[in-house]
Amino acid sequence: HYRVAQQSLECYLKGVNYTVMMIDLNEDARVKEKCSKNQQLYFKKHCAASAYLPDTDWMLVLDADT
């Protein structure tokens, strides 16, 4: 039931010069490497963001509830 929100985001991103990354917290190699100690979802999301932050000047994190 989050598909409409995801499609809206994808539509918006077509009109702007932003890069979108959708990270699967359970499958992403970088998250597995850097965040394996974080079993609680809340902390794992923050750890995943910190793992990718060095790659960019700024970051906006959205999740299904945002």
CHARMM-style PDB file with segment names, atoms N, HN, CA, C and O in Angstrom:
ATOM      1  N   HSD     1       0.789  -1.192   0.000  1.00  0.00      PROA
ATOM      2  CA  HSD     1       0.000   0.000   0.000  1.00  0.00      PROA
ATOM      3  C   HSD     1       0.843   1.272   0.000  1.00  0.00      PROA
ATOM      4  O   HSD     1       0.295   2.375   0.001  1.00  0.00      PROA
ATOM      5  N   TYR     2       2.160   1.134  -0.001  1.00  0.00      PROA
ATOM      6  HN  TYR     2       2.605   0.239  -0.002  1.00  0.00      PROA
ATOM      7  CA  TYR     2       3.041   2.294  -0.097  1.00  0.00      PROA
ATOM      8  C   TYR     2       3.427   2.594  -1.549  1.00  0.00      PROA
ATOM      9  O   TYR     2       4.167   3.539  -1.819  1.00  0.00      PROA
ATOM     10  N   ARG     3       2.927   1.792  -2.463  1.00  0.00      PROA
ATOM     11  HN  ARG     3       2.326   1.024  -2.244  1.00  0.00      PROA
ATOM     12  CA  ARG     3       3.323   1.925  -3.867  1.00  0.00      PROA
ATOM     13  C   ARG     3       2.962   3.295  -4.445  1.00  0.00      PROA
ATOM     14  O   ARG     3       3.756   3.858  -5.199  1.00  0.00      PROA
ATOM     15  N   VAL     4       1.803   3.841  -4.121  1.00  0.00      PROA
ATOM     16  HN  VAL     4       1.159   3.383  -3.509  1.00  0.00      PROA
ATOM     17  CA  VAL     4       1.399   5.146  -4.655  1.00  0.00      PROA
ATOM     18  C   VAL     4       2.382   6.228  -4.204  1.00  0.00      PROA
ATOM     19  O   VAL     4       2.790   7.067  -5.008  1.00  0.00      PROA
ATOM     20  N   ALA     5       2.759   6.215  -2.946  1.00  0.00      PROA
ATOM     21  HN  ALA     5       2.428   5.534  -2.293  1.00  0.00      PROA
ATOM     22  CA  ALA     5       3.720   7.199  -2.437  1.00  0.00      PROA
ATOM     23  C   ALA     5       5.066   7.042  -3.132  1.00  0.00      PROA
ATOM     24  O   ALA     5       5.705   8.035  -3.480  1.00  0.00      PROA
ATOM     25  N   GLN     6       5.494   5.815  -3.333  1.00  0.00      PROA
ATOM     26  HN  GLN     6       4.975   5.008  -3.051  1.00  0.00      PROA
ATOM     27  CA  GLN     6       6.767   5.570  -4.007  1.00  0.00      PROA
ATOM     28  C   GLN     6       6.704   6.035  -5.457  1.00  0.00      PROA
ATOM     29  O   GLN     6       7.663   6.627  -5.955  1.00  0.00      PROA
ATOM     30  N   GLN     7       5.606   5.782  -6.133  1.00  0.00      PROA
ATOM     31  HN  GLN     7       4.827   5.301  -5.729  1.00  0.00      PROA
ATOM     32  CA  GLN     7       5.450   6.233  -7.511  1.00  0.00      PROA
ATOM     33  C   GLN     7       5.436   7.755  -7.591  1.00  0.00      PROA
ATOM     34  O   GLN     7       5.987   8.326  -8.533  1.00  0.00      PROA
ATOM     35  N   SER     8       4.821   8.414  -6.630  1.00  0.00      PROA
ATOM     36  HN  SER     8       4.373   7.951  -5.866  1.00  0.00      PROA
ATOM     37  CA  SER     8       4.806   9.879  -6.597  1.00  0.00      PROA
ATOM     38  C   SER     8       6.221  10.429  -6.447  1.00  0.00      PROA
ATOM     39  O   SER     8       6.594  11.391  -7.119  1.00  0.00      PROA
ATOM     40  N   LEU     9       6.999   9.821  -5.570  1.00  0.00      PROA
ATOM     41  HN  LEU     9       6.695   9.040  -5.024  1.00  0.00      PROA
ATOM     42  CA  LEU     9       8.381  10.239  -5.384  1.00  0.00      PROA
ATOM     43  C   LEU     9       9.179  10.034  -6.667  1.00  0.00      PROA
ATOM     44  O   LEU     9       9.929  10.919  -7.077  1.00  0.00      PROA
ATOM     45  N   GLU    10       9.024   8.882  -7.299  1.00  0.00      PROA
ATOM     46  HN  GLU    10       8.414   8.163  -6.966  1.00  0.00      PROA
ATOM     47  CA  GLU    10       9.739   8.602  -8.540  1.00  0.00      PROA
ATOM     48  C   GLU    10       9.356   9.598  -9.631  1.00  0.00      PROA
ATOM     49  O   GLU    10      10.216  10.025 -10.402  1.00  0.00      PROA
ATOM     50  N   CYS    11       8.093   9.970  -9.707  1.00  0.00      PROA
ATOM     51  HN  CYS    11       7.395   9.623  -9.080  1.00  0.00      PROA
ATOM     52  CA  CYS    11       7.619  10.959 -10.678  1.00  0.00      PROA
ATOM     53  C   CYS    11       8.266  12.316 -10.407  1.00  0.00      PROA
ATOM     54  O   CYS    11       8.743  12.970 -11.335  1.00  0.00      PROA
ATOM     55  N   TYR    12       8.285  12.736  -9.167  1.00  0.00      PROA
ATOM     56  HN  TYR    12       7.898  12.205  -8.413  1.00  0.00      PROA
ATOM     57  CA  TYR    12       8.910  14.010  -8.799  1.00  0.00      PROA
ATOM     58  C   TYR    12      10.387  14.018  -9.173  1.00  0.00      PROA
ATOM     59  O   TYR    12      10.891  15.010  -9.700  1.00  0.00      PROA
ATOM     60  N   LEU    13      11.073  12.931  -8.905  1.00  0.00      PROA
ATOM     61  HN  LEU    13      10.665  12.125  -8.477  1.00  0.00      PROA
ATOM     62  CA  LEU    13      12.513  12.872  -9.147  1.00  0.00      PROA
ATOM     63  C   LEU    13      12.865  12.949 -10.627  1.00  0.00      PROA
ATOM     64  O   LEU    13      13.989  13.314 -10.971  1.00  0.00      PROA
ATOM     65  N   LYS    14      11.936  12.616 -11.499  1.00  0.00      PROA
ATOM     66  HN  LYS    14      11.023  12.320 -11.220  1.00  0.00      PROA
ATOM     67  CA  LYS    14      12.185  12.740 -12.937  1.00  0.00      PROA
ATOM     68  C   LYS    14      12.349  14.199 -13.348  1.00  0.00      PROA
ATOM     69  O   LYS    14      12.991  14.486 -14.358  1.00  0.00      PROA
ATOM     70  N   GLY    15      11.779  15.118 -12.583  1.00  0.00      PROA
ATOM     71  HN  GLY    15      11.257  14.884 -11.762  1.00  0.00      PROA
ATOM     72  CA  GLY    15      11.816  16.528 -12.930  1.00  0.00      PROA
ATOM     73  C   GLY    15      12.903  17.328 -12.238  1.00  0.00      PROA
ATOM     74  O   GLY    15      13.029  18.530 -12.476  1.00  0.00      PROA
ATOM     75  N   VAL    16      13.683  16.695 -11.396  1.00  0.00      PROA
ATOM     76  HN  VAL    16      13.581  15.719 -11.203  1.00  0.00      PROA
ATOM     77  CA  VAL    16      14.743  17.395 -10.667  1.00  0.00      PROA
ATOM     78  C   VAL    16      16.059  16.640 -10.844  1.00  0.00      PROA
ATOM     79  O   VAL    16      16.078  15.493 -11.292  1.00  0.00      PROA
ATOM     80  N   ASN    17      17.120  17.283 -10.497  1.00  0.00      PROA
ATOM     81  HN  ASN    17      17.104  18.214 -10.133  1.00  0.00      PROA
ATOM     82  CA  ASN    17      18.437  16.673 -10.670  1.00  0.00      PROA
ATOM     83  C   ASN    17      18.918  16.045  -9.356  1.00  0.00      PROA
ATOM     84  O   ASN    17      19.987  16.388  -8.850  1.00  0.00      PROA
ATOM     85  N   TYR    18      18.129  15.136  -8.821  1.00  0.00      PROA
ATOM     86  HN  TYR    18      17.261  14.857  -9.233  1.00  0.00      PROA
ATOM     87  CA  TYR    18      18.487  14.429  -7.600  1.00  0.00      PROA
ATOM     88  C   TYR    18      18.746  12.967  -7.934  1.00  0.00      PROA
ATOM     89  O   TYR    18      18.196  12.426  -8.893  1.00  0.00      PROA
ATOM     90  N   THR    19      19.567  12.359  -7.151  1.00  0.00      PROA
ATOM     91  HN  THR    19      20.013  12.798  -6.372  1.00  0.00      PROA
ATOM     92  CA  THR    19      19.807  10.927  -7.270  1.00  0.00      PROA
ATOM     93  C   THR    19      19.030  10.233  -6.162  1.00  0.00      PROA
ATOM     94  O   THR    19      19.079  10.648  -5.004  1.00  0.00      PROA
ATOM     95  N   VAL    20      18.321   9.188  -6.517  1.00  0.00      PROA
ATOM     96  HN  VAL    20      18.281   8.851  -7.457  1.00  0.00      PROA
ATOM     97  CA  VAL    20      17.584   8.434  -5.507  1.00  0.00      PROA
ATOM     98  C   VAL    20      18.262   7.080  -5.318  1.00  0.00      PROA
ATOM     99  O   VAL    20      18.689   6.438  -6.277  1.00  0.00      PROA
ATOM    100  N   MET    21      18.348   6.673  -4.077  1.00  0.00      PROA
ATOM    101  HN  MET    21      18.001   7.195  -3.297  1.00  0.00      PROA
ATOM    102  CA  MET    21      18.864   5.349  -3.750  1.00  0.00      PROA
ATOM    103  C   MET    21      17.857   4.694  -2.826  1.00  0.00      PROA
ATOM    104  O   MET    21      17.485   5.261  -1.798  1.00  0.00      PROA
ATOM    105  N   MET    22      17.425   3.525  -3.185  1.00  0.00      PROA
ATOM    106  HN  MET    22      17.727   3.065  -4.020  1.00  0.00      PROA
ATOM    107  CA  MET    22      16.522   2.760  -2.325  1.00  0.00      PROA
ATOM    108  C   MET    22      17.323   1.587  -1.784  1.00  0.00      PROA
ATOM    109  O   MET    22      17.731   0.694  -2.527  1.00  0.00      PROA
ATOM    110  N   ILE    23      17.535   1.609  -0.498  1.00  0.00      PROA
ATOM    111  HN  ILE    23      17.203   2.334   0.105  1.00  0.00      PROA
ATOM    112  CA  ILE    23      18.412   0.648   0.157  1.00  0.00      PROA
ATOM    113  C   ILE    23      17.581  -0.401   0.885  1.00  0.00      PROA
ATOM    114  O   ILE    23      16.733  -0.075   1.716  1.00  0.00      PROA
ATOM    115  N   ASP    24      17.834  -1.650   0.563  1.00  0.00      PROA
ATOM    116  HN  ASP    24      18.523  -1.915  -0.112  1.00  0.00      PROA
ATOM    117  CA  ASP    24      17.222  -2.757   1.291  1.00  0.00      PROA
ATOM    118  C   ASP    24      18.116  -3.037   2.499  1.00  0.00      PROA
ATOM    119  O   ASP    24      19.231  -3.536   2.345  1.00  0.00      PROA
ATOM    120  N   LEU    25      17.640  -2.724   3.676  1.00  0.00      PROA
ATOM    121  HN  LEU    25      16.735  -2.318   3.802  1.00  0.00      PROA
ATOM    122  CA  LEU    25      18.459  -2.837   4.881  1.00  0.00      PROA
ATOM    123  C   LEU    25      18.925  -4.257   5.165  1.00  0.00      PROA
ATOM    124  O   LEU    25      19.921  -4.451   5.861  1.00  0.00      PROA
ATOM    125  N   ASN    26      18.229  -5.238   4.643  1.00  0.00      PROA
ATOM    126  HN  ASN    26      17.419  -5.080   4.078  1.00  0.00      PROA
ATOM    127  CA  ASN    26      18.598  -6.631   4.898  1.00  0.00      PROA
ATOM    128  C   ASN    26      19.479  -7.225   3.812  1.00  0.00      PROA
ATOM    129  O   ASN    26      20.104  -8.264   4.029  1.00  0.00      PROA
ATOM    130  N   GLU    27      19.544  -6.584   2.639  1.00  0.00      PROA
ATOM    131  HN  GLU    27      19.036  -5.740   2.463  1.00  0.00      PROA
ATOM    132  CA  GLU    27      20.279  -7.160   1.518  1.00  0.00      PROA
ATOM    133  C   GLU    27      21.472  -6.328   1.060  1.00  0.00      PROA
ATOM    134  O   GLU    27      22.371  -6.863   0.411  1.00  0.00      PROA
ATOM    135  N   ASP    28      21.504  -5.055   1.373  1.00  0.00      PROA
ATOM    136  HN  ASP    28      20.774  -4.620   1.900  1.00  0.00      PROA
ATOM    137  CA  ASP    28      22.560  -4.167   0.896  1.00  0.00      PROA
ATOM    138  C   ASP    28      23.911  -4.550   1.498  1.00  0.00      PROA
ATOM    139  O   ASP    28      24.037  -4.681   2.715  1.00  0.00      PROA
ATOM    140  N   ALA    29      24.918  -4.728   0.644  1.00  0.00      PROA
ATOM    141  HN  ALA    29      24.815  -4.621  -0.345  1.00  0.00      PROA
ATOM    142  CA  ALA    29      26.231  -5.185   1.094  1.00  0.00      PROA
ATOM    143  C   ALA    29      26.885  -4.205   2.065  1.00  0.00      PROA
ATOM    144  O   ALA    29      27.468  -4.625   3.064  1.00  0.00      PROA
ATOM    145  N   ARG    30      26.796  -2.911   1.787  1.00  0.00      PROA
ATOM    146  HN  ARG    30      26.322  -2.570   0.975  1.00  0.00      PROA
ATOM    147  CA  ARG    30      27.422  -1.923   2.662  1.00  0.00      PROA
ATOM    148  C   ARG    30      26.740  -1.903   4.029  1.00  0.00      PROA
ATOM    149  O   ARG    30      27.405  -1.795   5.060  1.00  0.00      PROA
ATOM    150  N   VAL    31      25.433  -2.007   4.032  1.00  0.00      PROA
ATOM    151  HN  VAL    31      24.892  -2.096   3.195  1.00  0.00      PROA
ATOM    152  CA  VAL    31      24.697  -2.031   5.297  1.00  0.00      PROA
ATOM    153  C   VAL    31      25.049  -3.295   6.078  1.00  0.00      PROA
ATOM    154  O   VAL    31      25.231  -3.244   7.294  1.00  0.00      PROA
ATOM    155  N   LYS    32      25.143  -4.417   5.391  1.00  0.00      PROA
ATOM    156  HN  LYS    32      24.995  -4.459   4.403  1.00  0.00      PROA
ATOM    157  CA  LYS    32      25.527  -5.659   6.073  1.00  0.00      PROA
ATOM    158  C   LYS    32      26.909  -5.527   6.708  1.00  0.00      PROA
ATOM    159  O   LYS    32      27.136  -5.988   7.826  1.00  0.00      PROA
ATOM    160  N   GLU    33      27.826  -4.892   5.982  1.00  0.00      PROA
ATOM    161  HN  GLU    33      27.642  -4.517   5.073  1.00  0.00      PROA
ATOM    162  CA  GLU    33      29.195  -4.753   6.479  1.00  0.00      PROA
ATOM    163  C   GLU    33      29.285  -3.801   7.672  1.00  0.00      PROA
ATOM    164  O   GLU    33      29.949  -4.108   8.663  1.00  0.00      PROA
ATOM    165  N   LYS    34      28.630  -2.667   7.582  1.00  0.00      PROA
ATOM    166  HN  LYS    34      28.091  -2.418   6.778  1.00  0.00      PROA
ATOM    167  CA  LYS    34      28.814  -1.618   8.582  1.00  0.00      PROA
ATOM    168  C   LYS    34      27.786  -1.626   9.709  1.00  0.00      PROA
ATOM    169  O   LYS    34      28.016  -1.030  10.761  1.00  0.00      PROA
ATOM    170  N   CYS    35      26.658  -2.295   9.498  1.00  0.00      PROA
ATOM    171  HN  CYS    35      26.472  -2.779   8.644  1.00  0.00      PROA
ATOM    172  CA  CYS    35      25.551  -2.158  10.456  1.00  0.00      PROA
ATOM    173  C   CYS    35      25.064  -3.485  11.023  1.00  0.00      PROA
ATOM    174  O   CYS    35      23.951  -3.560  11.544  1.00  0.00      PROA
ATOM    175  N   SER    36      25.859  -4.508  10.933  1.00  0.00      PROA
ATOM    176  HN  SER    36      26.763  -4.448  10.510  1.00  0.00      PROA
ATOM    177  CA  SER    36      25.405  -5.834  11.362  1.00  0.00      PROA
ATOM    178  C   SER    36      25.096  -5.907  12.860  1.00  0.00      PROA
ATOM    179  O   SER    36      24.323  -6.763  13.287  1.00  0.00      PROA
ATOM    180  N   LYS    37      25.688  -5.025  13.653  1.00  0.00      PROA
ATOM    181  HN  LYS    37      26.317  -4.329  13.306  1.00  0.00      PROA
ATOM    182  CA  LYS    37      25.434  -5.043  15.098  1.00  0.00      PROA
ATOM    183  C   LYS    37      24.099  -4.406  15.463  1.00  0.00      PROA
ATOM    184  O   LYS    37      23.603  -4.595  16.573  1.00  0.00      PROA
ATOM    185  N   ASN    38      23.517  -3.653  14.535  1.00  0.00      PROA
ATOM    186  HN  ASN    38      23.920  -3.499  13.633  1.00  0.00      PROA
ATOM    187  CA  ASN    38      22.251  -2.961  14.791  1.00  0.00      PROA
ATOM    188  C   ASN    38      21.088  -3.854  14.395  1.00  0.00      PROA
ATOM    189  O   ASN    38      20.757  -3.957  13.214  1.00  0.00      PROA
ATOM    190  N   GLN    39      20.477  -4.487  15.353  1.00  0.00      PROA
ATOM    191  HN  GLN    39      20.746  -4.404  16.313  1.00  0.00      PROA
ATOM    192  CA  GLN    39      19.349  -5.369  15.070  1.00  0.00      PROA
ATOM    193  C   GLN    39      18.014  -4.635  15.099  1.00  0.00      PROA
ATOM    194  O   GLN    39      17.063  -5.063  14.446  1.00  0.00      PROA
ATOM    195  N   GLN    40      17.930  -3.541  15.842  1.00  0.00      PROA
ATOM    196  HN  GLN    40      18.703  -3.193  16.372  1.00  0.00      PROA
ATOM    197  CA  GLN    40      16.692  -2.769  15.890  1.00  0.00      PROA
ATOM    198  C   GLN    40      16.599  -1.904  14.637  1.00  0.00      PROA
ATOM    199  O   GLN    40      17.549  -1.208  14.279  1.00  0.00      PROA
ATOM    200  N   LEU    41      15.455  -1.956  13.981  1.00  0.00      PROA
ATOM    201  HN  LEU    41      14.683  -2.522  14.272  1.00  0.00      PROA
ATOM    202  CA  LEU    41      15.254  -1.268  12.709  1.00  0.00      PROA
ATOM    203  C   LEU    41      15.573   0.219  12.791  1.00  0.00      PROA
ATOM    204  O   LEU    41      16.225   0.762  11.900  1.00  0.00      PROA
ATOM    205  N   TYR    42      15.124   0.875  13.841  1.00  0.00      PROA
ATOM    206  HN  TYR    42      14.594   0.434  14.565  1.00  0.00      PROA
ATOM    207  CA  TYR    42      15.348   2.312  13.997  1.00  0.00      PROA
ATOM    208  C   TYR    42      16.834   2.651  13.913  1.00  0.00      PROA
ATOM    209  O   TYR    42      17.217   3.572  13.191  1.00  0.00      PROA
ATOM    210  N   PHE    43      17.662   1.927  14.632  1.00  0.00      PROA
ATOM    211  HN  PHE    43      17.351   1.179  15.219  1.00  0.00      PROA
ATOM    212  CA  PHE    43      19.091   2.197  14.647  1.00  0.00      PROA
ATOM    213  C   PHE    43      19.754   1.735  13.357  1.00  0.00      PROA
ATOM    214  O   PHE    43      20.717   2.352  12.902  1.00  0.00      PROA
ATOM    215  N   LYS    44      19.255   0.670  12.769  1.00  0.00      PROA
ATOM    216  HN  LYS    44      18.472   0.169  13.138  1.00  0.00      PROA
ATOM    217  CA  LYS    44      19.821   0.176  11.518  1.00  0.00      PROA
ATOM    218  C   LYS    44      19.619   1.196  10.396  1.00  0.00      PROA
ATOM    219  O   LYS    44      20.503   1.372   9.558  1.00  0.00      PROA
ATOM    220  N   LYS    45      18.464   1.870  10.373  1.00  0.00      PROA
ATOM    221  HN  LYS    45      17.746   1.727  11.054  1.00  0.00      PROA
ATOM    222  CA  LYS    45      18.213   2.905   9.362  1.00  0.00      PROA
ATOM    223  C   LYS    45      19.213   4.047   9.515  1.00  0.00      PROA
ATOM    224  O   LYS    45      19.748   4.541   8.522  1.00  0.00      PROA
ATOM    225  N   HSD    46      19.467   4.466  10.747  1.00  0.00      PROA
ATOM    226  HN  HSD    46      19.033   4.064  11.553  1.00  0.00      PROA
ATOM    227  CA  HSD    46      20.430   5.542  10.969  1.00  0.00      PROA
ATOM    228  C   HSD    46      21.841   5.103  10.585  1.00  0.00      PROA
ATOM    229  O   HSD    46      22.597   5.877   9.998  1.00  0.00      PROA
ATOM    230  N   CYS    47      22.186   3.895  10.909  1.00  0.00      PROA
ATOM    231  HN  CYS    47      21.572   3.266  11.387  1.00  0.00      PROA
ATOM    232  CA  CYS    47      23.499   3.373  10.551  1.00  0.00      PROA
ATOM    233  C   CYS    47      23.655   3.314   9.033  1.00  0.00      PROA
ATOM    234  O   CYS    47      24.706   3.673   8.502  1.00  0.00      PROA
ATOM    235  N   ALA    48      22.618   2.866   8.338  1.00  0.00      PROA
ATOM    236  HN  ALA    48      21.764   2.575   8.770  1.00  0.00      PROA
ATOM    237  CA  ALA    48      22.668   2.793   6.874  1.00  0.00      PROA
ATOM    238  C   ALA    48      22.867   4.177   6.274  1.00  0.00      PROA
ATOM    239  O   ALA    48      23.655   4.343   5.343  1.00  0.00      PROA
ATOM    240  N   ALA    49      22.166   5.161   6.795  1.00  0.00      PROA
ATOM    241  HN  ALA    49      21.526   5.026   7.551  1.00  0.00      PROA
ATOM    242  CA  ALA    49      22.341   6.533   6.303  1.00  0.00      PROA
ATOM    243  C   ALA    49      23.780   6.990   6.524  1.00  0.00      PROA
ATOM    244  O   ALA    49      24.380   7.602   5.640  1.00  0.00      PROA
ATOM    245  N   SER    50      24.331   6.698   7.687  1.00  0.00      PROA
ATOM    246  HN  SER    50      23.843   6.201   8.405  1.00  0.00      PROA
ATOM    247  CA  SER    50      25.712   7.116   7.967  1.00  0.00      PROA
ATOM    248  C   SER    50      26.713   6.381   7.078  1.00  0.00      PROA
ATOM    249  O   SER    50      27.783   6.915   6.784  1.00  0.00      PROA
ATOM    250  N   ALA    51      26.384   5.179   6.652  1.00  0.00      PROA
ATOM    251  HN  ALA    51      25.515   4.745   6.890  1.00  0.00      PROA
ATOM    252  CA  ALA    51      27.272   4.422   5.773  1.00  0.00      PROA
ATOM    253  C   ALA    51      27.359   5.050   4.385  1.00  0.00      PROA
ATOM    254  O   ALA    51      28.396   4.961   3.728  1.00  0.00      PROA
ATOM    255  N   TYR    52      26.285   5.680   3.939  1.00  0.00      PROA
ATOM    256  HN  TYR    52      25.442   5.752   4.473  1.00  0.00      PROA
ATOM    257  CA  TYR    52      26.253   6.292   2.609  1.00  0.00      PROA
ATOM    258  C   TYR    52      26.529   7.793   2.624  1.00  0.00      PROA
ATOM    259  O   TYR    52      26.782   8.373   1.568  1.00  0.00      PROA
ATOM    260  N   LEU    53      26.490   8.427   3.768  1.00  0.00      PROA
ATOM    261  HN  LEU    53      26.285   7.955   4.626  1.00  0.00      PROA
ATOM    262  CA  LEU    53      26.675   9.872   3.861  1.00  0.00      PROA
ATOM    263  C   LEU    53      28.010  10.366   3.284  1.00  0.00      PROA
ATOM    264  O   LEU    53      28.026  11.431   2.667  1.00  0.00      PROA
ATOM    265  N   PRO    54      29.117   9.654   3.450  1.00  0.00      PROA
ATOM    266  CA  PRO    54      30.377  10.143   2.873  1.00  0.00      PROA
ATOM    267  C   PRO    54      30.353  10.274   1.343  1.00  0.00      PROA
ATOM    268  O   PRO    54      31.209  10.945   0.769  1.00  0.00      PROA
ATOM    269  N   ASP    55      29.395   9.647   0.695  1.00  0.00      PROA
ATOM    270  HN  ASP    55      28.700   9.101   1.162  1.00  0.00      PROA
ATOM    271  CA  ASP    55      29.321   9.685  -0.771  1.00  0.00      PROA
ATOM    272  C   ASP    55      28.653  10.944  -1.308  1.00  0.00      PROA
ATOM    273  O   ASP    55      28.604  11.135  -2.523  1.00  0.00      PROA
ATOM    274  N   THR    56      28.141  11.801  -0.446  1.00  0.00      PROA
ATOM    275  HN  THR    56      28.180  11.646   0.542  1.00  0.00      PROA
ATOM    276  CA  THR    56      27.327  12.917  -0.915  1.00  0.00      PROA
ATOM    277  C   THR    56      27.536  14.166  -0.060  1.00  0.00      PROA
ATOM    278  O   THR    56      28.065  14.096   1.049  1.00  0.00      PROA
ATOM    279  N   ASP    57      27.112  15.300  -0.596  1.00  0.00      PROA
ATOM    280  HN  ASP    57      26.683  15.357  -1.498  1.00  0.00      PROA
ATOM    281  CA  ASP    57      27.190  16.550   0.158  1.00  0.00      PROA
ATOM    282  C   ASP    57      26.035  16.691   1.140  1.00  0.00      PROA
ATOM    283  O   ASP    57      26.177  17.318   2.190  1.00  0.00      PROA
ATOM    284  N   TRP    58      24.900  16.108   0.796  1.00  0.00      PROA
ATOM    285  HN  TRP    58      24.785  15.599  -0.057  1.00  0.00      PROA
ATOM    286  CA  TRP    58      23.731  16.174   1.666  1.00  0.00      PROA
ATOM    287  C   TRP    58      22.840  14.969   1.392  1.00  0.00      PROA
ATOM    288  O   TRP    58      22.980  14.298   0.370  1.00  0.00      PROA
ATOM    289  N   MET    59      21.930  14.706   2.311  1.00  0.00      PROA
ATOM    290  HN  MET    59      21.816  15.251   3.142  1.00  0.00      PROA
ATOM    291  CA  MET    59      21.089  13.517   2.194  1.00  0.00      PROA
ATOM    292  C   MET    59      19.734  13.788   2.845  1.00  0.00      PROA
ATOM    293  O   MET    59      19.647  14.434   3.889  1.00  0.00      PROA
ATOM    294  N   LEU    60      18.697  13.287   2.214  1.00  0.00      PROA
ATOM    295  HN  LEU    60      18.768  12.762   1.366  1.00  0.00      PROA
ATOM    296  CA  LEU    60      17.349  13.288   2.780  1.00  0.00      PROA
ATOM    297  C   LEU    60      16.928  11.835   2.887  1.00  0.00      PROA
ATOM    298  O   LEU    60      16.930  11.112   1.890  1.00  0.00      PROA
ATOM    299  N   VAL    61      16.572  11.406   4.068  1.00  0.00      PROA
ATOM    300  HN  VAL    61      16.570  11.993   4.878  1.00  0.00      PROA
ATOM    301  CA  VAL    61      16.184  10.016   4.285  1.00  0.00      PROA
ATOM    302  C   VAL    61      14.675   9.946   4.431  1.00  0.00      PROA
ATOM    303  O   VAL    61      14.087  10.615   5.281  1.00  0.00      PROA
ATOM    304  N   LEU    62      14.062   9.135   3.599  1.00  0.00      PROA
ATOM    305  HN  LEU    62      14.539   8.592   2.909  1.00  0.00      PROA
ATOM    306  CA  LEU    62      12.629   8.877   3.672  1.00  0.00      PROA
ATOM    307  C   LEU    62      12.429   7.393   3.899  1.00  0.00      PROA
ATOM    308  O   LEU    62      13.224   6.573   3.440  1.00  0.00      PROA
ATOM    309  N   ASP    63      11.377   7.055   4.601  1.00  0.00      PROA
ATOM    310  HN  ASP    63      10.731   7.722   4.973  1.00  0.00      PROA
ATOM    311  CA  ASP    63      11.024   5.644   4.708  1.00  0.00      PROA
ATOM    312  C   ASP    63       9.535   5.505   4.428  1.00  0.00      PROA
ATOM    313  O   ASP    63       8.865   6.490   4.119  1.00  0.00      PROA
ATOM    314  N   ALA    64       9.034   4.332   4.532  1.00  0.00      PROA
ATOM    315  HN  ALA    64       9.579   3.531   4.783  1.00  0.00      PROA
ATOM    316  CA  ALA    64       7.643   4.060   4.149  1.00  0.00      PROA
ATOM    317  C   ALA    64       6.644   4.863   4.969  1.00  0.00      PROA
ATOM    318  O   ALA    64       5.534   5.126   4.504  1.00  0.00      PROA
ATOM    319  N   ASP    65       7.017   5.253   6.168  1.00  0.00      PROA
ATOM    320  HN  ASP    65       7.919   5.040   6.546  1.00  0.00      PROA
ATOM    321  CA  ASP    65       6.111   6.007   7.028  1.00  0.00      PROA
ATOM    322  C   ASP    65       6.273   7.519   6.892  1.00  0.00      PROA
ATOM    323  O   ASP    65       5.564   8.279   7.553  1.00  0.00      PROA
ATOM    324  N   THR    66       7.185   7.953   6.054  1.00  0.00      PROA
ATOM    325  HN  THR    66       7.761   7.336   5.518  1.00  0.00      PROA
ATOM    326  CA  THR    66       7.457   9.386   5.903  1.00  0.00      PROA
ATOM    327  C   THR    66       6.525  10.000   4.888  1.00  0.00      PROA
ATOM    328  OT1 THR    66       6.603  11.201   4.626  1.00  0.00      PROA
TER     329      THR     66
END
